[in-house]
Amino acid sequence: MKIPLFSEIELSSELKTEITMVQSDLEVEVCARRPTDESYFEFSSKGLTLVDHELGKLHLDFIEDRVNYSRQSHLGKNELIAKAVGLSRGVQRVFDATLGLAEDAWFFLRLRVPVVGCERSPVVYLLLKDAVRRARLVFPELPFHIHYADAKAVLRSHPDEFPVVYMDPMFPEKKKSALPRKEMRIFRKWVGDDGDITELFETAMEHATERVVVKRPNKAPDLADGVVHSFKGKTVRYDLYSPRREK
Ligand SMILES: C[S@@+](CC[C@H](N)C(=O)[O-])C[C@H]1O[C@@H](n2cnc3c(N)ncnc32)[C@H](O)[C@@H]1O
């Protein structure tokens, strides 16, 4: 796959490195003019943005975007997601197998829980890494490590390293559902469905040592038998499983 990149300023050295990381899956071609009839990346002093020529812009900003990343209504460790991953029990770090826009990962980071995570979409990975670069200008020690990889491979190559595995795979879109917010529409177009959820779950169950947490829409069936406890919210729930390697 190819995508143009337009920039009026010099690319950051970090972005150049990340473009090299994904080049076997995504060819990013720097162009001299802003494209008019196709989707492209734009780099500016605000960072990297995906401009989808049909749906609009996707830009991640952990610091300034208070709606998606810093909702004041979040109650910290009393949130269902926090309970599900066991934050009040002193979990040391979370492995987020499906980073996506990293809204969940950012929630853990705000509670000072280090996150190691994976994103396998090259487009989403580049947006994420650039957002982390900018966040580190404010929080230089941000404990957020992102692999450009399939989480199954990372889990297999780091056995016993991740007590808690969190996963939030794409759920197939329902035709009649209300139009989701713009970010989600762009996101879904570029990422598609996750067809290997069961395999990822099985890998997590083999390699996590304390808990596996699966986020699901409330109406969706359980991903697998064996839910130990379900933390139910208004629209989503967090299903807790005991991994096979529990110690
Ligand atoms: C629904 S989104 C996750 C949203 C995320 N929880 C958030 O708060 O923004 C799922 C993401 O996981 C990624 N993904 C799915 N399966 C994966 C895997 N096996 N390895 C790495 N990334 C994966 C997809 O590319 C997609 O970006």
The ligand as an ORCA input file, in Angstrom:
! r2SCAN-3c Opt
* xyz 0 1
  C     -10.949     -1.439     18.533
  S      -9.302     -0.918     18.279
  C      -8.707     -0.672     19.896
  C      -9.158      0.632     20.490
  C      -8.387      0.983     21.752
  N      -8.710      0.091     22.847
  C      -8.593      2.419     22.174
  O      -8.833      2.666     23.357
  O      -8.481      3.320     21.328
  C      -8.426     -2.370     17.801
  C      -6.989     -2.093     17.322
  O      -6.199     -3.228     17.565
  C      -5.375     -3.515     16.462
  N      -5.153     -4.966     16.519
  C      -6.091     -5.940     16.447
  N      -5.540     -7.156     16.575
  C      -4.203     -6.942     16.748
  C      -3.089     -7.806     16.937
  N      -3.241     -9.138     16.958
  N      -1.865     -7.252     17.081
  C      -1.712     -5.901     17.037
  N      -2.725     -5.026     16.853
  C      -3.958     -5.541     16.712
  C      -6.176     -3.046     15.261
  O      -5.296     -2.729     14.181
  C      -6.876     -1.817     15.820
  O      -6.084     -0.662     15.630
*
